[in-house]
Amino acid sequence: MTPETSPGHAIVTGSSSGIGAAIAARLLREGWRVTGLSRSDPGLDDARYAHRSVDLLDASALPAAVADLHPTAFVHAAGLMRGGLVGALDAEAGRTLWRLHVDAASVLVDLLVPRLPKGGRIVLIGSRAAAGGAGRSQYAATKAALVAMARSWAIELAPRGITANVVAPAATDTPMLRDPARSAVATKLPPIGRYIRPEEVAALTAFLLGPEAGAITGQQMVICGGSSL
């Protein structure tokens, strides 16, 4: 596939592991150019992939990380999980979740939107937990905020043909699921009898970035394996 016929150039945060890595791999297979933003380099052996090391928790570092980039799509897949019951919440953990999930997305989209072409795409990786869940209030609040931001951006950007959507999986089989730091929050197996696969999240994300999804905007697409039933 030549650069002229490439689907485009996507910036993907959290591309070093989990859902972000699956999205980067899927887009590369479909011919996209991908720039990954994360602290560690996934070491992808593909000439169309470029990695930029950046701490997404440091808002002051984000402008330089994307200063010379003119993508056609942006995917915010970086995430972490922290939990706790009300009455014993960790305020610093809550601030960290907000900085990574919400502030980083807001800063990067604000920087990139003026450069997105007509027909550009924004996808934020949310969570089914945005609807709320015991022991997940701080995490859920940040994921619910992504939905509100995406819906607001969607109506603002509709005249330019730019879409903004959220892909919200239930428990997904990634390193984050096995992170000891989330041990206070019990993980529930979806009714389908297995966890969501990162590749399934990547497939829906890739579709939303494509030309056939031009009429889908301001939506939260839930991949729950029956957990919402």
Secondary structure by P-SEA (a helix, b strand, c coil): cccccccbbbbbccccccaaaaaaaaaaaabbbbbbbcccccccccccbbbbbbccccccccccccccccccccccccbbbbbbccccccaaaaaaaaaaccaaaaaaaaacccccccbbbbbbbcccccccccccaaaaaaaaaaaaaaaaaaaaaccccbbbbbbbbcccccccccccccccbbbbbccccccccaaaaaaaaaaaacccccccccbbbbbcccccc
